[in-house]
Amino acid sequence: MPELAVSAEKVGFLIEKMREFDVKEQESDPDSGSNSTDDKMIDVLEDNADDPVVREITGFISAMTEDERIDLVALMRLGRGDATLEEWDDLRHEAAEGDNKRTARYLLGEPLVSDYLAEGLDQFGLSWNDERTTPV
């Protein structure tokens, strides 16, 4: 069984944050000058350029080591079904070749990334706690 450079706890935190990001919708009223409280905080589910969830995900991934970022991308691709666990070294090699310090942007652009990461962990026989509320 190969070893992951990134911990299951870190991946679990990202799964949680990616799920927060996945529920966001396009901005419906970009020129709104109303107060969030008046709008019953509905704007919190809208995606915008200054999204705190995106900043948190990006900062968290940027703080990872190169090996952790490579394994994160390889894990997502494993969960997506691009290869099997027996082909882990090939997945890592492909992820390393594509590592350009834009891992967060790449992962945020992948639909269902949180599900793929969870499935990748599952294939390693690892689980994550979906009740986490603070970064690891």
RONURO-391918 format. One record per residue: residue in one letter; z, x, y of N, C-alpha, C in turn; residue number from 1. Coordinates in pm, 1 decimal. Each point is the difference from the previous one (the first is absolute). Layout:
<recs>
rec type: a, n_Z: Z, n_X: X, n_Y: Y, ca_Z: Z, ca_X: X, ca_Y: Y, c_Z: Z, c_X: X, c_Y: Y, seq: NUM
...
</recs>
This chain:
<recs>
rec type: m, n_Z: 0.0, n_X: 85.2, n_Y: -118.5, ca_Z: 0.0, ca_X: -85.2, ca_Y: 118.5, c_Z: 0.0, c_X: 89.4, c_Y: 124.2, seq: 1
rec type: p, n_Z: -96.3, n_X: -19.3, n_Y: 89.2, ca_Z: 0.2, ca_X: 79.0, ca_Y: 124.1, c_Z: 118.6, c_X: -35.4, c_Y: 88.0, seq: 2
rec type: e, n_Z: 34.6, n_X: 90.6, n_Y: 88.8, ca_Z: 108.8, ca_X: -24.8, ca_Y: 94.2, c_Z: -57.8, c_X: -31.4, c_Y: 137.7, seq: 3
rec type: l, n_Z: 66.2, n_X: -90.1, n_Y: 68.4, ca_Z: -40.5, ca_X: -36.1, ca_Y: 135.7, c_Z: 71.1, c_X: 89.6, c_Y: 100.9, seq: 4
rec type: a, n_Z: -73.6, n_X: 43.1, n_Y: 100.6, ca_Z: 60.5, ca_X: 76.8, ca_Y: 108.3, c_Z: 72.6, c_X: -92.9, c_Y: 97.3, seq: 5
rec type: v, n_Z: -42.3, n_X: -125.3, n_Y: 4.5, ca_Z: 61.5, ca_X: -98.4, ca_Y: 88.7, c_Z: 96.8, c_X: -84.7, c_Y: -82.4, seq: 6
rec type: s, n_Z: 116.3, n_X: -27.9, n_Y: 55.6, ca_Z: 101.9, ca_X: -74.6, ca_Y: -73.6, c_Z: -33.1, c_X: -149.4, c_Y: -5.2, seq: 7
rec type: a, n_Z: 49.7, n_X: -64.8, n_Y: -103.3, ca_Z: -18.1, ca_X: -144.7, ca_Y: -13.9, c_Z: 65.1, c_X: -73.1, c_Y: 116.9, seq: 8
rec type: e, n_Z: 108.0, n_X: 55.3, n_Y: 54.0, ca_Z: 67.5, ca_X: -63.4, ca_Y: 113.1, c_Z: -88.9, c_X: 0.8, c_Y: 124.4, seq: 9
rec type: k, n_Z: -68.0, n_X: 111.9, n_Y: 24.8, ca_Z: -90.2, ca_X: 7.2, ca_Y: 115.2, c_Z: -117.1, c_X: -94.8, c_Y: -17.8, seq: 10
rec type: v, n_Z: -55.7, n_X: -4.2, n_Y: -119.9, ca_Z: -111.1, ca_X: -91.2, ca_Y: -26.5, c_Z: 47.7, c_X: -144.3, c_Y: 14.5, seq: 11
rec type: g, n_Z: 119.7, n_X: -29.8, n_Y: -48.6, ca_Z: 55.5, ca_X: -134.0, ca_Y: 13.1, c_Z: 15.6, c_X: -41.6, c_Y: 145.5, seq: 12
rec type: f, n_Z: 45.9, n_X: 93.0, n_Y: 83.0, ca_Z: 12.8, ca_X: -28.9, ca_Y: 142.3, c_Z: -136.8, c_X: -32.1, c_Y: 60.4, seq: 13
rec type: l, n_Z: -101.4, n_X: 79.2, n_Y: -38.8, ca_Z: -134.7, ca_X: -24.6, ca_Y: 52.0, c_Z: -56.8, c_X: -132.3, c_Y: -51.4, seq: 14
rec type: i, n_Z: 28.8, n_X: -34.5, n_Y: -124.0, ca_Z: -45.1, ca_X: -128.9, ca_Y: -52.6, c_Z: 56.5, c_X: -113.0, c_Y: 85.8, seq: 15
rec type: e, n_Z: 128.0, n_X: 9.5, n_Y: 30.5, ca_Z: 64.2, ca_X: -102.2, ca_Y: 82.3, c_Z: -64.7, c_X: -7.6, c_Y: 138.2, seq: 16
rec type: k, n_Z: -20.8, n_X: 113.8, n_Y: 62.6, ca_Z: -58.6, ca_X: 2.4, ca_Y: 134.4, c_Z: -146.0, c_X: -43.8, c_Y: -1.4, seq: 17
rec type: m, n_Z: -74.2, n_X: 38.8, n_Y: -103.8, ca_Z: -140.2, ca_X: -41.9, ca_Y: -10.2, c_Z: -9.0, c_X: -151.6, c_Y: -17.2, seq: 18
rec type: r, n_Z: 95.3, n_X: -58.4, n_Y: -68.9, ca_Z: 0.7, ca_X: -145.4, ca_Y: -15.7, c_Z: 29.8, c_X: -68.2, c_Y: 133.4, seq: 19
rec type: e, n_Z: 84.4, n_X: 62.3, n_Y: 80.7, ca_Z: 23.9, ca_X: -53.2, ca_Y: 134.9, c_Z: -128.9, c_X: 4.0, c_Y: 80.8, seq: 20
rec type: f, n_Z: -75.2, n_X: 107.4, n_Y: -15.4, ca_Z: -125.8, ca_X: 14.9, ca_Y: 72.6, c_Z: -105.1, c_X: -98.4, c_Y: -51.4, seq: 21
rec type: d, n_Z: -4.7, n_X: -21.0, n_Y: -131.4, ca_Z: -101.8, ca_X: -86.1, ca_Y: -60.7, c_Z: 8.1, c_X: -144.8, c_Y: 47.5, seq: 22
rec type: v, n_Z: 115.9, n_X: -47.5, n_Y: 40.4, ca_Z: 12.0, ca_X: -140.0, ca_Y: 41.5, c_Z: -43.5, c_X: -21.9, c_Y: 144.6, seq: 23
rec type: k, n_Z: -33.4, n_X: 105.8, n_Y: 68.5, ca_Z: -40.0, ca_X: -13.4, ca_Y: 140.3, c_Z: -138.8, c_X: -61.6, c_Y: 11.7, seq: 24
rec type: e, n_Z: -22.1, n_X: -70.2, n_Y: 110.1, ca_Z: -127.5, ca_X: -63.3, ca_Y: 29.4, c_Z: -57.8, c_X: 62.3, c_Y: 125.8, seq: 25
rec type: q, n_Z: -127.9, n_X: -26.0, n_Y: 24.8, ca_Z: -62.3, ca_X: 46.8, ca_Y: 122.8, c_Z: 69.1, c_X: -64.8, c_Y: 118.7, seq: 26
rec type: e, n_Z: 0.5, n_X: 69.6, n_Y: 111.0, ca_Z: 63.1, ca_X: -51.6, ca_Y: 121.3, c_Z: -73.1, c_X: -126.5, c_Y: 45.0, seq: 27
rec type: s, n_Z: 73.2, n_X: -109.1, n_Y: 16.5, ca_Z: -62.4, ca_X: -128.9, ca_Y: 32.9, c_Z: -9.7, c_X: -24.2, c_Y: 150.4, seq: 28
rec type: d, n_Z: 89.1, n_X: 59.9, n_Y: 76.8, ca_Z: 0.7, ca_X: -21.7, ca_Y: 144.3, c_Z: 37.3, c_X: 131.6, c_Y: 68.7, seq: 29
rec type: p, n_Z: -95.2, n_X: 93.8, n_Y: 6.7, ca_Z: 32.3, ca_X: 132.7, ca_Y: 52.9, c_Z: 42.0, c_X: 1.9, c_Y: 146.8, seq: 30
rec type: d, n_Z: -38.5, n_X: -101.0, n_Y: 75.8, ca_Z: 32.4, ca_X: -3.5, ca_Y: 142.4, c_Z: 121.6, c_X: -85.7, c_Y: 30.3, seq: 31
rec type: s, n_Z: 74.9, n_X: -35.2, n_Y: -103.7, ca_Z: 116.4, ca_X: -85.6, ca_Y: 19.1, c_Z: 104.1, c_X: 70.6, c_Y: 85.6, seq: 32
rec type: g, n_Z: 47.7, n_X: -69.4, n_Y: 100.2, ca_Z: 105.3, ca_X: 54.9, ca_Y: 83.9, c_Z: 132.6, c_X: -68.1, c_Y: -24.7, seq: 33
rec type: s, n_Z: 3.5, n_X: -80.8, n_Y: -105.4, ca_Z: 121.8, ca_X: -75.5, ca_Y: -25.9, c_Z: 105.5, c_X: 86.8, c_Y: -66.3, seq: 34
rec type: n, n_Z: 119.1, n_X: -51.7, n_Y: 1.2, ca_Z: 115.5, ca_X: 67.3, ca_Y: -56.4, c_Z: 3.0, c_X: -22.8, c_Y: -151.4, seq: 35
rec type: s, n_Z: 31.3, n_X: 104.1, n_Y: -78.0, ca_Z: 5.7, ca_X: -11.8, ca_Y: -146.1, c_Z: 96.9, c_X: -107.6, c_Y: -45.2, seq: 36
rec type: t, n_Z: 110.4, n_X: -12.3, n_Y: 70.3, ca_Z: 99.0, ca_X: -100.8, ca_Y: -35.5, c_Z: -58.1, c_X: -139.5, c_Y: 16.6, seq: 37
rec type: d, n_Z: -78.0, n_X: -20.9, n_Y: 106.9, ca_Z: -63.5, ca_X: -129.6, ca_Y: 21.9, c_Z: -99.9, c_X: -33.0, c_Y: -110.2, seq: 38
rec type: d, n_Z: -62.8, n_X: 102.4, n_Y: -56.0, ca_Z: -100.2, ca_X: -18.9, ca_Y: -105.7, c_Z: 61.8, c_X: -1.0, c_Y: -138.9, seq: 39
rec type: k, n_Z: 131.1, n_X: -5.0, n_Y: -6.5, ca_Z: 73.0, ca_X: 1.4, ca_Y: -127.4, c_Z: -31.9, c_X: 124.7, c_Y: -82.8, seq: 40
rec type: m, n_Z: -24.1, n_X: 111.2, n_Y: 67.9, ca_Z: -22.9, ca_X: 131.2, ca_Y: -61.6, c_Z: -119.6, c_X: 2.3, c_Y: -95.4, seq: 41
rec type: i, n_Z: -95.5, n_X: -92.1, n_Y: 15.8, ca_Z: -115.5, ca_X: -6.7, ca_Y: -88.6, c_Z: -88.2, c_X: 123.9, c_Y: 13.0, seq: 42
rec type: d, n_Z: 1.3, n_X: 65.5, n_Y: 117.8, ca_Z: -82.8, ca_X: 118.1, ca_Y: 21.4, c_Z: 40.3, c_X: 118.0, c_Y: -87.8, seq: 43
rec type: v, n_Z: 117.7, n_X: -3.1, n_Y: -59.5, ca_Z: 44.3, ca_X: 110.3, ca_Y: -84.3, c_Z: -89.5, c_X: 13.8, c_Y: -123.1, seq: 44
rec type: l, n_Z: -70.0, n_X: -105.9, n_Y: -38.6, ca_Z: -90.0, ca_X: 4.6, ca_Y: -114.8, c_Z: -143.5, c_X: 32.3, c_Y: 38.2, seq: 45
rec type: e, n_Z: -21.6, n_X: 38.6, n_Y: 125.8, ca_Z: -133.4, ca_X: 36.0, ca_Y: 44.8, c_Z: -14.2, c_X: 150.9, c_Y: 6.5, seq: 46
rec type: d, n_Z: -114.5, n_X: 46.5, n_Y: -43.8, ca_Z: -30.7, ca_X: 141.8, ca_Y: -1.0, c_Z: -48.5, c_X: 40.5, c_Y: 138.8, seq: 47
rec type: n, n_Z: 57.6, n_X: 106.3, n_Y: 53.6, ca_Z: -46.3, ca_X: 51.0, ca_Y: 128.9, c_Z: 8.2, c_X: 152.0, c_Y: -0.2, seq: 48
rec type: a, n_Z: -56.1, n_X: 60.9, n_Y: 100.8, ca_Z: -8.8, ca_X: 145.6, ca_Y: 4.9, c_Z: 136.3, c_X: 67.9, c_Y: 8.0, seq: 49
rec type: d, n_Z: 99.6, n_X: -69.6, n_Y: 46.3, ca_Z: 132.9, ca_X: 58.1, ca_Y: 17.5, c_Z: 96.8, c_X: -52.6, c_Y: -106.2, seq: 50
rec type: d, n_Z: -49.9, n_X: -18.9, n_Y: -121.1, ca_Z: 77.9, ca_X: -59.4, ca_Y: -108.5, c_Z: 108.2, c_X: 96.9, c_Y: -48.0, seq: 51
rec type: p, n_Z: 127.0, n_X: -39.0, n_Y: 7.3, ca_Z: 107.1, ca_X: 89.3, ca_Y: -43.8, c_Z: -2.6, c_X: 28.8, c_Y: -150.0, seq: 52
rec type: v, n_Z: -50.9, n_X: -92.4, n_Y: -80.7, ca_Z: -8.6, ca_X: 24.1, ca_Y: -144.6, c_Z: -101.9, c_X: 111.1, c_Y: -27.3, seq: 53
rec type: v, n_Z: -112.4, n_X: -3.4, n_Y: 68.8, ca_Z: -101.6, ca_X: 104.5, ca_Y: -17.1, c_Z: 56.4, c_X: 134.4, c_Y: 43.5, seq: 54
rec type: r, n_Z: 71.2, n_X: 1.6, n_Y: 111.3, ca_Z: 60.2, ca_X: 126.2, ca_Y: 47.3, c_Z: 101.0, c_X: 52.2, c_Y: -101.3, seq: 55
rec type: e, n_Z: 77.9, n_X: -89.6, n_Y: -58.5, ca_Z: 100.8, ca_X: 41.3, ca_Y: -98.1, c_Z: -66.3, c_X: 56.7, c_Y: -126.0, seq: 56
rec type: i, n_Z: -102.8, n_X: -67.5, n_Y: -48.9, ca_Z: -72.5, ca_X: 47.4, ca_Y: -118.0, c_Z: -65.4, c_X: 134.4, c_Y: 28.6, seq: 57
rec type: t, n_Z: -67.4, n_X: 10.1, n_Y: 112.6, ca_Z: -69.5, ca_X: 122.5, ca_Y: 36.3, c_Z: 97.1, c_X: 116.4, c_Y: 15.6, seq: 58
rec type: g, n_Z: 110.2, n_X: -22.6, n_Y: 67.2, ca_Z: 100.0, ca_X: 104.9, ca_Y: 17.4, c_Z: 61.5, c_X: 43.3, c_Y: -131.1, seq: 59
rec type: f, n_Z: 26.3, n_X: -95.4, n_Y: -88.2, ca_Z: 60.6, ca_X: 29.4, ca_Y: -129.5, c_Z: -94.2, c_X: 84.7, c_Y: -85.0, seq: 60
rec type: i, n_Z: -127.5, n_X: -39.2, n_Y: -4.7, ca_Z: -97.7, ca_X: 74.9, ca_Y: -79.4, c_Z: -26.1, c_X: 136.7, c_Y: 62.1, seq: 61
rec type: s, n_Z: -5.7, n_X: 7.6, n_Y: 130.9, ca_Z: -23.2, ca_X: 129.2, ca_Y: 67.7, c_Z: 111.7, c_X: 99.7, c_Y: -27.2, seq: 62
rec type: a, n_Z: 120.8, n_X: -49.2, n_Y: -22.2, ca_Z: 113.7, ca_X: 87.7, ca_Y: -27.2, c_Z: 2.1, c_X: 49.7, c_Y: -144.8, seq: 63
rec type: m, n_Z: -86.2, n_X: -54.8, n_Y: -83.4, ca_Z: -5.3, ca_X: 42.2, ca_Y: -140.1, c_Z: -66.6, c_X: 136.6, c_Y: -12.9, seq: 64
rec type: t, n_Z: 30.0, n_X: 66.6, n_Y: -109.7, ca_Z: -68.1, ca_X: 126.3, ca_Y: -29.1, c_Z: -143.3, c_X: -29.9, c_Y: -43.0, seq: 65
rec type: e, n_Z: -82.4, n_X: 101.3, n_Y: -2.1, ca_Z: -138.7, ca_X: -17.0, ca_Y: -43.0, c_Z: -5.2, c_X: -50.3, c_Y: -144.7, seq: 66
rec type: d, n_Z: 82.4, n_X: 55.5, n_Y: -87.1, ca_Z: 2.2, ca_X: -43.6, ca_Y: -139.7, c_Z: 41.8, c_X: -145.9, c_Y: -12.6, seq: 67
rec type: e, n_Z: 95.3, n_X: -43.8, n_Y: 81.1, ca_Z: 42.0, ca_X: -139.8, ca_Y: -3.3, c_Z: -113.7, c_X: -92.3, c_Y: 43.6, seq: 68
rec type: r, n_Z: -71.5, n_X: 38.9, n_Y: 106.0, ca_Z: -112.9, ca_X: -81.7, ca_Y: 47.2, c_Z: -110.7, c_X: -6.8, c_Y: -104.9, seq: 69
rec type: i, n_Z: -27.3, n_X: 112.1, n_Y: -63.5, ca_Z: -103.2, ca_X: 3.9, ca_Y: -103.9, c_Z: 38.6, c_X: -91.6, c_Y: -115.2, seq: 70
rec type: d, n_Z: 124.5, n_X: 9.3, n_Y: -44.9, ca_Z: 45.8, ca_X: -85.6, ca_Y: -109.4, c_Z: 0.4, c_X: -147.2, c_Y: 40.1, seq: 71
rec type: l, n_Z: 28.8, n_X: -29.0, n_Y: 124.6, ca_Z: -0.6, ca_X: -137.9, ca_Y: 48.4, c_Z: -140.7, c_X: -60.3, c_Y: -11.4, seq: 72
rec type: v, n_Z: -99.7, n_X: 74.9, n_Y: 43.6, ca_Z: -138.7, ca_X: -47.6, ca_Y: -9.7, c_Z: -41.3, c_X: -11.1, c_Y: -146.1, seq: 73
rec type: a, n_Z: 34.0, n_X: 100.0, n_Y: -80.6, ca_Z: -33.9, ca_X: -3.7, ca_Y: -142.3, c_Z: 69.0, c_X: -118.1, c_Y: -69.4, seq: 74
rec type: l, n_Z: 123.3, n_X: -27.3, n_Y: 37.6, ca_Z: 75.3, ca_X: -112.0, ca_Y: -57.6, c_Z: -65.5, c_X: -132.9, c_Y: 34.6, seq: 75
rec type: m, n_Z: -45.2, n_X: -14.5, n_Y: 123.7, ca_Z: -69.1, ca_X: -121.6, ca_Y: 41.5, c_Z: -127.8, c_X: -16.9, c_Y: -81.5, seq: 76
rec type: r, n_Z: -75.1, n_X: 107.4, n_Y: -18.0, ca_Z: -124.5, ca_X: -7.2, ca_Y: -76.2, c_Z: 26.4, c_X: -27.5, c_Y: -147.6, seq: 77
rec type: l, n_Z: 108.2, n_X: 53.3, n_Y: -52.5, ca_Z: 40.2, ca_X: -28.8, ca_Y: -137.8, c_Z: 29.0, c_X: -149.3, c_Y: -15.3, seq: 78
rec type: g, n_Z: 77.5, n_X: -54.6, n_Y: 91.8, ca_Z: 34.2, ca_X: -142.1, ca_Y: -3.0, c_Z: -119.6, c_X: -89.9, c_Y: 21.9, seq: 79
rec type: r, n_Z: -99.3, n_X: 49.6, n_Y: 71.7, ca_Z: -122.5, ca_X: -76.4, ca_Y: 26.4, c_Z: -92.1, c_X: -0.9, c_Y: -121.5, seq: 80
rec type: g, n_Z: 27.9, n_X: 90.9, n_Y: -94.2, ca_Z: -79.9, ca_X: 4.4, ca_Y: -122.1, c_Z: -114.7, c_X: 97.9, c_Y: 4.0, seq: 81
rec type: d, n_Z: 1.8, n_X: 93.4, n_Y: 95.3, ca_Z: -107.3, ca_X: 99.1, ca_Y: 9.5, c_Z: 0.4, c_X: 96.2, c_Y: -117.3, seq: 82
rec type: a, n_Z: 114.2, n_X: 18.6, n_Y: -61.7, ca_Z: 14.7, ca_X: 91.4, ca_Y: -113.2, c_Z: 126.7, c_X: -38.3, c_Y: -76.3, seq: 83
rec type: t, n_Z: 21.6, n_X: 70.2, n_Y: -110.5, ca_Z: 119.8, ca_X: -24.0, ca_Y: -81.0, c_Z: 102.0, c_X: 109.6, c_Y: 26.5, seq: 84
rec type: l, n_Z: 118.1, n_X: -19.3, n_Y: -51.3, ca_Z: 105.8, ca_X: 99.5, ca_Y: 15.7, c_Z: -40.3, c_X: 133.3, c_Y: -63.7, seq: 85
rec type: e, n_Z: -78.3, n_X: -6.5, n_Y: -106.2, ca_Z: -47.0, ca_X: 122.7, ca_Y: -65.1, c_Z: -93.7, c_X: 79.9, c_Y: 91.7, seq: 86
rec type: e, n_Z: -58.7, n_X: -66.4, n_Y: 99.2, ca_Z: -90.9, ca_X: 65.7, ca_Y: 94.5, c_Z: 70.4, c_X: 31.6, c_Y: 132.9, seq: 87
rec type: w, n_Z: 132.6, n_X: 6.0, n_Y: -2.5, ca_Z: 79.4, ca_X: 22.0, ca_Y: 120.5, c_Z: -41.5, c_X: 127.2, c_Y: 74.9, seq: 88
rec type: d, n_Z: -22.2, n_X: 107.2, n_Y: -73.9, ca_Z: -37.5, ca_X: 125.7, ca_Y: 66.0, c_Z: -130.5, c_X: -15.4, c_Y: 77.8, seq: 89
rec type: d, n_Z: -95.6, n_X: -75.0, n_Y: -55.1, ca_Z: -126.4, ca_X: -24.6, ca_Y: 70.7, c_Z: 23.4, c_X: -84.7, c_Y: 125.4, seq: 90
rec type: l, n_Z: 87.0, n_X: -101.2, n_Y: -12.5, ca_Z: 32.9, ca_X: -83.1, ca_Y: 116.7, c_Z: 63.0, c_X: 83.9, c_Y: 110.4, seq: 91
rec type: r, n_Z: 92.3, n_X: 86.4, n_Y: -38.0, ca_Z: 65.7, ca_X: 87.3, ca_Y: 98.3, c_Z: -101.2, c_X: 93.7, c_Y: 65.5, seq: 92
rec type: h, n_Z: -88.9, n_X: 53.4, n_Y: -81.4, ca_Z: -100.2, ca_X: 93.5, ca_Y: 52.6, c_Z: -90.8, c_X: -70.8, c_Y: 102.3, seq: 93
rec type: e, n_Z: -44.5, n_X: -120.8, n_Y: -33.2, ca_Z: -83.3, ca_X: -77.3, ca_Y: 93.2, c_Z: 76.1, c_X: -32.7, c_Y: 128.0, seq: 94
rec type: a, n_Z: 126.4, n_X: -37.6, n_Y: -14.8, ca_Z: 82.0, ca_X: -32.5, ca_Y: 117.3, c_Z: 20.8, c_X: 124.2, c_Y: 86.1, seq: 95
rec type: a, n_Z: 18.6, n_X: 115.3, n_Y: -63.2, ca_Z: 19.7, ca_X: 125.0, ca_Y: 74.5, c_Z: -126.0, c_X: 38.0, c_Y: 76.7, seq: 96
rec type: e, n_Z: -114.9, n_X: -20.6, n_Y: -60.5, ca_Z: -126.4, ca_X: 31.5, ca_Y: 68.1, c_Z: -20.5, c_X: -87.4, c_Y: 122.9, seq: 97
rec type: g, n_Z: 47.0, n_X: -123.7, n_Y: -6.7, ca_Z: -16.5, ca_X: -92.0, ca_Y: 111.6, c_Z: 113.7, c_X: 1.5, c_Y: 100.1, seq: 98
rec type: d, n_Z: 103.1, n_X: 82.4, n_Y: -22.8, ca_Z: 115.2, ca_X: 2.1, ca_Y: 90.6, c_Z: -41.2, c_X: 54.4, c_Y: 135.8, seq: 99
rec type: n, n_Z: 6.4, n_X: -86.1, n_Y: 101.0, ca_Z: -40.3, ca_X: 40.0, ca_Y: 134.5, c_Z: 103.6, c_X: -39.7, c_Y: 104.1, seq: 100
rec type: k, n_Z: 123.1, n_X: -15.5, n_Y: -43.9, ca_Z: 112.1, ca_X: -35.5, ca_Y: 87.8, c_Z: -11.7, c_X: -141.5, c_Y: 55.7, seq: 101
rec type: r, n_Z: -86.2, n_X: -81.6, n_Y: -58.0, ca_Z: -12.3, ca_X: -140.5, ca_Y: 41.3, c_Z: 36.3, c_X: -93.7, c_Y: -114.3, seq: 102
rec type: t, n_Z: 94.0, n_X: 42.2, n_Y: -80.2, ca_Z: 40.8, ca_X: -76.4, ca_Y: -117.4, c_Z: 47.8, c_X: -139.2, c_Y: 37.9, seq: 103
rec type: a, n_Z: 80.0, n_X: -10.4, n_Y: 104.0, ca_Z: 53.4, ca_X: -130.7, ca_Y: 40.7, c_Z: -113.1, c_X: -95.1, c_Y: 36.7, seq: 104
rec type: r, n_Z: -92.2, n_X: 45.8, n_Y: 79.4, ca_Z: -113.1, ca_X: -84.5, ca_Y: 40.6, c_Z: -81.9, c_X: -43.2, c_Y: -122.2, seq: 105
rec type: y, n_Z: -21.7, n_X: 95.0, n_Y: -91.3, ca_Z: -75.3, ca_X: -30.1, ca_Y: -121.6, c_Z: 71.1, c_X: -108.5, c_Y: -81.7, seq: 106
rec type: l, n_Z: 129.5, n_X: 15.5, n_Y: -21.5, ca_Z: 75.0, ca_X: -96.3, ca_Y: -80.0, c_Z: 10.7, c_X: -135.0, c_Y: 69.6, seq: 107
rec type: l, n_Z: 20.4, n_X: 0.2, n_Y: 131.3, ca_Z: 9.4, ca_X: -126.1, ca_Y: 74.2, c_Z: -132.1, c_X: -77.3, c_Y: -3.8, seq: 108
rec type: g, n_Z: -109.6, n_X: 70.4, n_Y: -17.7, ca_Z: -130.7, ca_X: -64.9, ca_Y: -7.0, c_Z: -35.0, c_X: -52.3, c_Y: -138.2, seq: 109
rec type: e, n_Z: 84.5, n_X: 27.3, n_Y: -97.1, ca_Z: -25.1, ca_X: -41.9, ca_Y: -138.7, c_Z: 66.4, c_X: -134.3, c_Y: -27.5, seq: 110
rec type: p, n_Z: -79.9, n_X: -105.5, n_Y: -22.6, ca_Z: 60.8, ca_X: -129.1, ca_Y: -34.0, c_Z: 82.1, c_X: 12.0, c_Y: -128.6, seq: 111
rec type: l, n_Z: 111.0, n_X: -67.4, n_Y: -4.6, ca_Z: 89.0, ca_X: -4.0, ca_Y: -116.8, c_Z: 64.7, c_X: 134.5, c_Y: -32.8, seq: 112
rec type: v, n_Z: 9.2, n_X: 88.7, n_Y: 98.2, ca_Z: 55.9, ca_X: 133.0, ca_Y: -25.7, c_Z: 141.2, c_X: -6.7, c_Y: -56.4, seq: 113
rec type: s, n_Z: 80.4, n_X: -94.3, n_Y: 45.6, ca_Z: 136.9, ca_X: -8.7, ca_Y: -50.9, c_Z: 1.2, c_X: -35.7, c_Y: -148.3, seq: 114
rec type: d, n_Z: -89.9, n_X: -87.5, n_Y: -40.4, ca_Z: -9.4, ca_X: -35.4, ca_Y: -141.4, c_Z: -49.1, c_X: 118.2, c_Y: -83.2, seq: 115
rec type: y, n_Z: -94.7, n_X: 74.7, n_Y: 53.4, ca_Z: -52.1, ca_X: 116.8, ca_Y: -72.3, c_Z: 107.5, c_X: 107.7, c_Y: -16.1, seq: 116
rec type: l, n_Z: 78.6, n_X: 21.7, n_Y: 104.9, ca_Z: 107.9, ca_X: 99.0, ca_Y: -10.2, c_Z: 104.1, c_X: -44.2, c_Y: -102.4, seq: 117
rec type: a, n_Z: 33.7, n_X: -128.9, n_Y: 0.7, ca_Z: 96.8, ca_X: -52.0, ca_Y: -97.0, c_Z: -53.5, c_X: 13.8, c_Y: -142.1, seq: 118
rec type: e, n_Z: -127.9, n_X: -28.9, n_Y: -18.9, ca_Z: -61.1, ca_X: 12.7, ca_Y: -132.5, c_Z: -4.4, c_X: 146.3, c_Y: -43.0, seq: 119
rec type: g, n_Z: -28.6, n_X: 90.1, n_Y: 93.9, ca_Z: 0.3, ca_X: 142.8, ca_Y: -32.1, c_Z: 136.5, c_X: 46.1, c_Y: -45.8, seq: 120
rec type: l, n_Z: 103.8, n_X: -41.3, n_Y: 70.1, ca_Z: 136.9, ca_X: 33.7, ca_Y: -42.2, c_Z: 28.8, c_X: -56.2, c_Y: -138.6, seq: 121
rec type: d, n_Z: -44.6, n_X: -121.8, n_Y: -23.3, ca_Z: 22.2, ca_X: -63.8, ca_Y: -129.8, c_Z: -64.1, c_X: 80.7, c_Y: -112.9, seq: 122
rec type: q, n_Z: -118.1, n_X: 54.5, n_Y: 25.1, ca_Z: -67.0, ca_X: 80.2, ca_Y: -102.5, c_Z: 75.8, c_X: 129.9, c_Y: -28.8, seq: 123
rec type: f, n_Z: 76.2, n_X: 46.5, n_Y: 96.4, ca_Z: 85.7, ca_X: 117.1, ca_Y: -21.1, c_Z: 133.0, c_X: -39.7, c_Y: -64.0, seq: 124
rec type: g, n_Z: 21.1, n_X: -129.3, n_Y: -18.6, ca_Z: 125.7, ca_X: -47.7, ca_Y: -56.0, c_Z: 112.4, c_X: -0.5, c_Y: 102.0, seq: 125
rec type: l, n_Z: -36.1, n_X: -0.3, n_Y: 128.0, ca_Z: 97.9, ca_X: 1.0, ca_Y: 108.6, c_Z: 2.5, c_X: -136.7, c_Y: 67.3, seq: 126
rec type: s, n_Z: 114.7, n_X: -34.8, n_Y: 53.6, ca_Z: 9.8, ca_X: -126.9, ca_Y: 71.6, c_Z: 50.3, c_X: 28.0, c_Y: 141.2, seq: 127
rec type: w, n_Z: -11.7, n_X: -98.5, n_Y: 83.4, ca_Z: 49.0, ca_X: 10.6, ca_Y: 136.6, c_Z: 81.1, c_X: -125.2, c_Y: 28.6, seq: 128
rec type: n, n_Z: 91.3, n_X: 13.3, n_Y: 92.6, ca_Z: 89.2, ca_X: -109.7, ca_Y: 34.6, c_Z: -57.7, c_X: -72.2, c_Y: 121.8, seq: 129
rec type: d, n_Z: -41.0, n_X: -124.9, n_Y: -18.0, ca_Z: -61.9, ca_X: -72.2, ca_Y: 112.0, c_Z: 102.5, c_X: -61.7, c_Y: 94.7, seq: 130
rec type: e, n_Z: 127.0, n_X: 37.6, n_Y: -14.9, ca_Z: 102.5, ca_X: -49.5, ca_Y: 91.1, c_Z: 39.7, c_X: 105.3, c_Y: 103.5, seq: 131
rec type: r, n_Z: -72.9, n_X: 110.1, n_Y: 6.4, ca_Z: 29.2, ca_X: 109.6, ca_Y: 92.8, c_Z: -24.0, c_X: -46.7, c_Y: 143.7, seq: 132
rec type: t, n_Z: 83.5, n_X: 38.7, n_Y: 91.0, ca_Z: -17.6, ca_X: -37.7, ca_Y: 139.8, c_Z: 4.6, c_X: 118.8, c_Y: 94.5, seq: 133
rec type: t, n_Z: 29.4, n_X: 117.1, n_Y: -51.0, ca_Z: 4.9, ca_X: 118.1, ca_Y: 85.9, c_Z: -83.0, c_X: 111.7, c_Y: -63.0, seq: 134
rec type: p, n_Z: -52.7, n_X: 90.5, n_Y: 82.0, ca_Z: -78.7, ca_X: 109.7, ca_Y: -54.9, c_Z: 85.2, c_X: 92.4, c_Y: -86.4, seq: 135
rec type: v, n_Z: -68.0, n_X: 67.1, n_Y: -91.9, ca_Z: 68.8, ca_X: 94.3, ca_Y: -87.8, c_Z: 10.8, c_X: 135.4, c_Y: 64.8, seq: 136
</recs>
